[in-house]
Amino acid sequence: MVQQLSPPSIDDDLLYPDSDGKPLADNTTQLRLIFTIKGGLDSLFKDREDVFVAADLLWYPVKLTKQQILEQEKPQKQAPDVMVVLGRPKGDRGSYRQWEEENIAPQVAFEILSPGNKKKEMETKFNFYQQHGIEEYYLYDPKKNRLQGWLRKGKKLEVIPQMEGWESPRLGIKFSRIEGELALFYPNGERFVDYVEIVEQRDREKQRADRSERDRQQIQVELEAERSKLQVMRDRLKQMGIDPDTFS
C-alpha cells in the first residue's frame, strides 16, 4: 500500500516572498514616472478607503495546492510598476496575495519600459495580466515616447486603437504625451506632477499666502494710523469746545 505523503509545512512567507530580487527601476526616468503615476493615483483616491494603489508590489493571483507544493512548483507572480485595486482597503502589504484579498484581482496595471525589459518578458507579463483579470493595461516606452493600452473584452485584453486623449473607464484619468513624455490628467483636467513640482507649487502658494498676509497686515497698520489721526483731531476739536460729531 502506497502511503500518500503530506506536503512539508512551509511558511507562506517562504512560498510567497515579498521580493523578487529585482530593482524598482533601471533608470531615473522610469523611477520618476512610476512615482508620478503612483503619487497621482494616491491623490486621486485619497478620500476612498476602498482603493489600494501600489508600486512594484508582487501580486500572487493563485495559492499553490498541496500537490503543487509537493512537486515544488513555483507560484505565479508579477510586480506591476503600478497597480490599482478597487474594492480593497488601503494599508501596508508585503505582497498582494489575492486569496487573502477576497479574491479581488487588480483591475488596472501600468508598466514603464526600461532598456532591461526584453520582448519575451513583456509578452509574459501581458499574458499574465490577460489570464488573471486585469481590465486595463497601460504600457509606456519613454525612449520612443510610445504609449499603448489594452482594455478587457471578455477573456481577452484588446488593444486601444487611439491612446491620445483616452479616458480610463475605471480611473477616469486621461492620457496624453506632452513635450515628448507621458502626461496623465485628473478628471478635473489638472496634470499629474512629480514630487519636485508638488513642492514648487506648495512653495509658490505659501509665497502668495505670505504676500497676502503682509498686505493684510500693512493695510491694518495704515487703518490703525488713520484711526489714530482721526482720534487726535476729535480730541483737539473737543479741547476747542467743538463737538466733533457735528462734522459727521
Buried (B, 14 or more C-beta within 10 A) or exposed (E): EEEEEEBEEEEEEEBBBEEEEEEEBBBEBBBBBBBBBBBBBBBBBEEEEEBBBBBBBBBBBBBBEEEBBBEEEEBEBBBBBBBBBBEBEBEEBEBBBBEEBEEBBBBBBBBBBBEEBEEEEBEEBBEBBBEBBBBBBBBBBBEEEEBBBBBBEEEEBEEBEEBEEBEBEEBEBBBBBEEEBBBBBBEEEEBBBBEEEBEEEEEEEEEEEEEEEEEEEEEEEEEEEEEEEEEEEBEEBEEEEEEBEEEE
